[in-house]
Amino acid sequence: EVGAWTYHYSDQGDYTWEQARNYCQTFFTDLVAIQNKQEIEYLNESLPFHGRYYWIGIRKLGGTWTWVGTKKALTKEAENWAAGEPNNRRSNQDCVEIYIKRQRESGKWNDEPCNRKKKALCYRASCQPFPCSQRGECVETIGSYRCECYPGFHGPECEDVVQCAKLEPKGTRMNCSHPYGDFSYNSTCTFRCQEGFERQGEGTLRCLASQQWSADTPTCTAITCPVLSAPDRGELNCSHLHGDFTFGSTCAFSCQTGFALVGPESRECTATGTWTGNGPQCKAIACPELSAPDRGELNCSHLHGDFTFGSTCTFSCQMGFALVGPESRECTAAGTWTGDTPRCEAITCPVLSAPDRGEMNCSHLHGNFAFGSTCTFSCQMGFALTGPESHECTATGTWTGDTPQCEAITCPVLSAPQWGELNCSHLHRDFAFGSTCAFSCQTGFLLMGPGSRECMATGIWSGDAPRCEAITCPVLSAPDQGELNCSHLHGDFTFGSTCAFSCQTGFALVGPESRECTATGTWTGDTPRCKAIACPELSAPDRGELNCSHLHGDFTFGSTCTFSCQMGFALMGPESRECTAAGTWTGDTPQCEGRIAARVQAIKCSALATPKMGQFACSHLHGDFAFGSVCAFSCQMGFVLMGSESRECTAMGTWTGDNPQCKALSCPVLDPPSRGQLSCSHTYGNFTYNATCTFSCEEGFVRMGAEVLRCVATGNWTRHPPICAG
């Protein structure tokens, strides 16, 4: 026990940490709180050794080691742990013991489980209730205590108070409270100003522990209002009591000529720092609002506001209209406009009239034949408008386009039909509405279609286009064993057609060589025929017989006669003879002689055959087709010989040369006409002798020329190819 601070321990038994604290708080103040090393040395010397040691007033609260008496955390500087402590073995060591008279580390601390039983180490405090004049904190010391004074206090028991300088403000009202004496620590003074003035500085001052006031003494200055300026186009005149534009200042307002004051004539700065009334304005004197004239425009410039003093408005008219009146007006200071109200009038165009053979229909927007007027033109039936269909009156006072006219509608120009004539009468102009054309044909032609046509209002001719067709004659055919070759000027077997007749080899023509189709539809001359040429009549040789075959009549061209002898006689000469186209027989006249005379005979060659579409004539020296026989070949009309013209029987029994052939003559190849078709039949080969080709045209096109062409023996076609005309 030392002075007023004493230590105690439980000598009757051991307690858990909680039991030890209850024991100390019941009989003393609390578990001991170690404050310095001197205190530790004192306890280690004064207390007896106890094997379980002593509990002290430190415990882990919320993970922090805390002095339970003051509830202050253990600082690093105050720690007195034994080596390796605290170690929180088994994670339940939340209370602290002190080693007293331990051989090692005596006086050091160790963390232990709170449920273990040890001696309670207690203390009794030296500080009494309400210590240090209640102006400081009582701090326990060994055997005594000391006062740690709060700020603003001093002295052993904190009985003295800090003093600040006495306040003496000027022009402000002050109200103070002094808890510890006039103008001492924690004295507070509040300041306020008269109406119309405001404080400059803090409103409340407090005496601090440093013997200084918390701020400088405030002052009062007149409240300021916003600086006023003269209104636009006006003037400002002010008087100031306490300073420019402050409480009590008064300002008067006025306006320039042409402007009127809107708002108060004067304003005063009030105690709230605002001016009485609203800010006045100088508003330009207004004139009546103007509007644009009908069909016109208005363009204004406003200096001081719409349609007010100084505003100027200019007038203009839309395109096609002219201004009547002043071009501009100005708003005066009296609130009236200069000049009279202008207007816009439509510009006029010259009066129009309907075209000859036509009509006119007009619509007028702004007056007869004035800007915007539109006139449309039309023509009577059969007439077409030349020029614009409508005119419009423009802004320049002229009409759009040229003057229209009504002209008779034209029909396509007509021409006389081929082999015909055209005679027209025209009412309005050539081949136009009302024109009439009459048609006729030349001798030998007939008119097919209307005799006249009229140009109608639709621009087309009445009826179909007529044509002149050649008068036809009966179709001719070639005579038997003959040929027909015709030239047609105007169509097959029509007026002007000419047909020539010829006969095949071995035949002679009986009748006219040609016939012509006349304008009456009949042929000139009689029908000709082809008659076979006759050879002299033959008789059987003496001691022999004659056997003949006749193709075209007894002993005529093509007749063949064979000879034979009675038994015991031999035929000397050709075995057969043929009547040729020259009217003579082939070979010599044979004879029948006795056997002895006929022992020696000429070597024979094979009998020759007549080529197709040809003929041959032979001369036999030693008998038909025997050594020395010579045969000449020729072709019918329209064919040409291909090969040897003659062949001779040699001593070898063979003929010289090759077998000749008769090939049909070729005509130029034909093509179908444009917009037409071609259909051909070929007797002897494509486009060869006697081939015929028929021409036709597509719908809407007319054939100009012969319909049928034939390839003749000259290698030419009977007519030029036709064309198809639209």
Secondary structure, 3 states (H helix, E strand, C coil): CECCEEEEECCCCCECHHHHHHHHHHHCCEECCCCCHHHHHHHHHHCCCCCCCEEEEEEEECCEEEECCCCEECCCCCCCECCCCCCCHHHCCCEEEECCCCCCCCCCEEEECCCCCEEEEEEECCCCCCCHHHCEEEEEECCEEEEEECCCEECCCCCEECECCCCCCCCCEEEEECCCCCCECCCEEEEECCCCEEEECCCEEEECCCCCECCCCCEEEECECCCCCCCCCEEEEEECCCCCCECCCEEEEEECCCEEEECCCEEEECCCCCECCCCCEEEECECCCCCCCCCEEEEEECCCCCCECCCEEEEEECCCEEEECCCEEEECCCCCECCCCCEEEECECCCCCCCCCEEEEEECCCCCCECCCEEEEEECCCEEEECCCEEEECCCCCECCCCCEEEECECCCCCCCCCEEEEEECCCCCCECCCEEEEEECCCEEEECCCEEEECCCCCECCCCCEEEECECCCCCCCCCEEEEEECCCCCCECCCEEEEEECCCEEEECCCEEEECCCCCECCCCCEEEECECCCCCCCCCEEEEEECCCCCCECCCEEEEEECCCEEEECCCEEEECCCCCECCCCCEEEECHHHCCCCCECCCCCCCCCEEEEEECCCCCCECCCEEEEEECCCEEEECCCEEEECCCCCECCCCCEEEECECCCCCCCCCEEEEEECCCCCCECCCEEEEEECCCCEEECCCEEEECCCCCECCCCCEEEC
